[in-house]
Amino acid sequence: MNIDIIGAGIGGLSLAVALEQKGFKVKLYEQAEELRPVGAGIILANNAMQVYEKLGLREVIEGSGNHISSMNITKADLSPISAIDLSHFENKYGVKNIAIHRGALQQILVDSLENTEIKLNHRLQKLEKNQNGYALTFQNKPVIQSSVIIGADGIHSKVREQIFPNNSIRDAKQVCWRGVTDFHLPAQYRHELNEAWGKEDRFGFVEIAEGKVYWYALKSFNTSPDEHPVQHIEKYFEKYHPVIQSIISATDIKKIYTATMSDLKPTNEWFADGLCLIGDAAHAMTPNMGQGACQSIEDAYVLSECLNNYELNEAFQNFHKLRSPKAHQIVKTSWTLGKVAHVANPMLIGLRNQMMKWTPNALSRLQSEKIFKINKV
């Protein structure tokens, strides 16, 4: 079976690796002229690392990133609100949670491909169903005929737009900045992900390699993200802990990546005859649980297993049945968490913080268990 994957992001590359290992012939089509590490850093939670263990990539990923043993929510001064100890899941599943530069992970995946061709500078413009499958029209390229298409082309998926046009993207009214900088964190923070919550804003940071810190910051806006130009970012977080202020100051402002937060309203339109969506193309989520890329990686593994075990369209049906409940639950929870994190009323902020402190550890562990458990095919 020849499979054409539209989009060479983390999900598309992971799927290509999984399919190639099973003997499928795969081609990747990517609109960018080069594979650039946009987004700066990434957290590979336990579920993603379980997949990479199955693909034989765990050790090289661990060696290129930093082990994270705790995920903490704090106040702006870094005093604790809640924490999830990840050691229980490390022991249970035999893998660590890894923070890594997106570019490093991307290169590991590319280097793992032996026979898969990655066609860069292929921007999909039109996709049409015909008796032989689908005709793919790329900008300034000849039309390509395909019998099996996987749409891994992100939240603004051209594949989804043309096959399932009645879906909607939701604007979270939050602007997000991301960066990587040379910075030596105090020892107590080096194996933790910390996310500090303020008033209608928050700031997260994690070490991704020796002397390298990945950080992200979010702030609510009313009408336009232009209300908060990146040039004033130090002022937005001047009441935060000095470590956070130092991380911002250490970052070249020209290397800060800016985006607005949005997700895809949950939909069951994931597949059609000879075609299937994965990752953000199927279930884009806000990044409030650090599961966007991880869910794409899970998709890659489960879909590869389904394609290996079932006839094509039955594989797509089973993939959707296995993956959609979990993915949609994370979409909904992440959306809600993003709103809770950005409340403005001081009384509500105090109530929120107390409720999070009072949440039993057993409940937090149960919620994490649901996220980290991988579907069996």
N, C-alpha and C positions, 0 to 999 in steps of 0.2 A: 504494500500500500504506500503510495506517495502522498505525503501530507505537507501542505503549505501553511506556515504560521505567519500571520500578519502581526508584526511587532516584535522587536528584539530587546524588550525590557527584561527584568528579572524573571517574570513569569514565562515569557516566550522562550528565553534561553534555557530555563530549568526544564521546560517541557521538551525542548529539542534534545537536551542531554538524556532525559529519561526515555524518550522514544528511540533515539539512536542506540542506546544500550539494549533495547529490545529488538533491534534489527529493522526498524522502520526507516524508510528513506524520507528525509525531511529537508525542506528549504525554508529559510527565514527571510522575510521581506521587511526591511526597516526604512522608515522615511528619512532618518537622519543621514547626513553624509559621513559621519563617524560616530562611534559609540562613545558618548561622553557621559561622565559620571554625574549627571544632574541630580540634585537632591542631597548630595554631600555624604550623608551617613545612613546607616540602616541597622536596625536591631533585629537579629535573627533569633526569635524566641524558640523555645523548646520544640514546638511542633515543626517549625521550618528545619531545625537542625536534625530532627528525626528523619526527614525526607533526605537531607544531604548525606546522612549516615547510610541510608539505603542506596544512594547513588555513588557511594565511595568517595565523597568529597569532604567529609567531616574534618579530617585531620588537617588538610590544607587550609580550610576556612578558619579553623581554630588557630592555626599558626599565623594567619594574616590579620587576625582581629584581637579583641580583648574580651576576656571572660567576665560576664556580668552575673553576680550572685544575688542581687537584690534590686527590686523596682520600688522606688519610694515616691510618695506624694508628700510635699512639704508646704509650709507657708513661705512667703516671700523671703523671710530671713533664714530659710532652710531648717527651721525647727520642724520636727516630724508631725505629719498628720496620719499617714498610714504607710505600711510597708508590706511587700510580698517577698518572703524568703524563697528563693528559687532552688535551694539545695535539695528539697524534697523531690522535685521533679527531675533534677540532675541524677539523683540516685535511682529513681524509678525507671527512667528511660535511657540512662547511660549516655546522655549528651548534655553539653553545656549551652547556655544562652550566650550568644556572641554579638558584640557590637563591632561593626566593620565598615570601612569606607565603601560606598556603593561601587566605586570604580574598581576596587580590589576584588569584590565579589563578581562583578561583571567580567573581569578578565579571567578569573578562575573558571567561570562557566564557559567562556569562549574557548579557552585553552583545553577544556574537556571534550570539545567537539572534534571528531576526527574526520567525518565524512559529510557533515552538514554544511551546506553553502549558505553564507549570510550575504544577502544582496542589499547593500546599502543604497541610499539615495533612491529608494522606491516608495514614493508617496502615493498611497491608494486614493484614486479619485472616484472610481465607480466599480460596482460589483453587480453582475447580472446573472440570474439563474438561466441555464439553458439545458438542453437534453443530455449534455455530457458533463454537467456539473455547474461550474461557475466561470464566467469570463471576468478576469481582473484587468482593469485599466489603471495603469500607473501614470503619473505625470511624466510626459516626455519619454515614455517607454512603449514598446510594443505590447499589445494585448496578450495576456497569458491565460491559458485554459487550465483550470484546476478541478479535480474531482473531490478533494477533501480540504476544507479550510478551517483553521482555528483562528479566531479573532482574539489576539492578545494585545490589542492596540489601545488600551487605556480607557479612561473615563470618557473621553471624547471619541470613542471608537467609530471609525468610518464603516466598519463591518456592521456593527449594531445599528448605526444610523440608517443604513440602506436596507437591512433585512428586517429589523424590528424598530421602526421609526417612532412608535408611540410610547417612548420611555422618557422620563424627565430627570434632569440633574437638579439637585437642591443646593442652594447657596447657603452656607452656614454663617455668613456675615462675619467672617474672621479672616484677617490677613496673617500669613505665616512667613517668617524669615528663617532661613537655614544657613548654616555656615560650618566650616572646618577651620580650625586655627591651631597654630603651634602654642601649646600651653601645658604646663605641668600642674595637674590637679593635686591638691593636698591628698595625702595617702588614704584618708578615710573615704574619699569619693571615687577611687580609681577602679573599683569593681562594682560600681553601682550605677543605675540609671536614676537620676533625680529630676523630678519635675516640680517646680515651685509655682504655687497658685497665688495670684494677687487679686486685684479687683478688675474684672473684665480683661485680664491678661495672664499669661503664664510663660515660664521659661524652663526648658529641659536641657540637660547636658549629660554627656557620657564620654569616657575615653575610648577611642577606637584603635589606638596603637600607642606605643610609648611616646609621650610628649605631644600627642594629637588628640584634640577634643572636637567632637561633633556636638553642635548645639542647635536648638530650634526655639523660636519664640512666637507667640501668637497674641493678637490683640483684636478685640471686637471693633467693628465699625458700623455706622448707621446707614450711610448711603453709598459710600465708595471707599475702597482701600486707600485711595489717594489722600484720605483724611490723615493717614499716618505714614508719611514718607520715611523711607529707610534712613535718610540722613539724620533723623532725630531719634534713632533707636536707643541710643545711650540714655536719653532723657526719659523715655518710656519706662525704663527699668532702673531708674536712679534710686528707688526705695528698696530694691532687692539686695540680697546679701553681697558683700564686697567681692566674693569669688565670681559671682555672676557678672557684676560690673566689669571685672578684670577680663573675663572671657570675651565680652563684647568689645572692649577696648583693644584686645589683642588681635581682633579680626579685621582684615582689610575690607573696607566697606564695599569695594568693587567686586568682592568675591562672595557677597551675601546674596543668596538666591531667594527671590520673593514670589509668593503665590497666594491665591485665595483658596480657602477651604470649601470643598463641596463634596457631595456624594451622589450616588445613583439611587433614586427611590427604588426600593426592592421590587424586582420583577421576576417572573418565572419564564420569561422569553430568553432562554439561554441557547437553544439549539433549533436547527431546522434540518432538512434533508441534506446530509453531507457537510454540515457546518455546525460549529460550536464555539461559544464564547468562554473565555476564562479570565480570571483576575479582575482588574478594574473594569474591563469591558462588560463583565457580567454582574459584578457586585461591588462597584467602587464604594469605598468607605472613607470617612474622615479618619485622620491618623491618631485618634485619641486613645486607642488601645495598642498602638504599635503593631497592628496585625495586617495592614494592607498588603505589603509584600509577602508576609508569611502565608496569608490565605491564597495568594497567587501561586506560591510554591506548593502548597497543599493541593491546589487544583491540578498542577502539573503532574504530581505523582499519581493522584487518583485517576485522572483522565488517561494517563499512560497505561495504568493497570486495566482500566475498562477497555481500552482499545486493544489490549493484548488478549483479553479474555472473552470479548463479545464481538458480534457482527457490528459494523460501523454505527448505524443509527440506534441500535440497542445499547451500544456503548455510551452514546451521548445521553440517552434516556437514563441509564443507570448512574452516570456521572452526575447529572442534575439531581436525581433522587438522593444520592449520597451526600452531595456537597451543599445544596441550597439551604436546608434548614440551619446549619451551623453558620454559613456565610451571612445569611440574612439576619440572624440573631446578633452577630457581631456588628453588622451595619447599624442596626437599631440601637444597640447598647452604646456604640461609639458616638453616634449622633447625640444621644441623651447625655453622655458623659461630657461631651464638649460644651453643651449648654450649662450643665451644672458647674463646670470649672470656671465659667465666665460670668457668674451672677454678679450683680453690681451692688445690691442692697447689703450694707454691713451686717444687719441682723441675719440675713439669709446666709451670708458667708460664714458667720459664726456657727449657725445651725448645721450647715453643710459639713464643716470641719469636725464638729462634735459627732455627727452621725457616722462619718468615716472612721473616726477614732474608735467608736463603739462597735463597729462591724467585727464580729468574731473572726478569729484567724481561720477557723474551720470553714466558715462560709466563703472567705476569700480563696482558700485552697480549693474548695469545690468548684468555684467559678473558673479558676485557672485550669483545673482538671478538664473541664468541658472544652476549653480552648486548645489545650495541648494534646488531647487525644486525637489520633489520626484514624480516619475511616478505614475499615478493612473492606477490600473488594472481593 
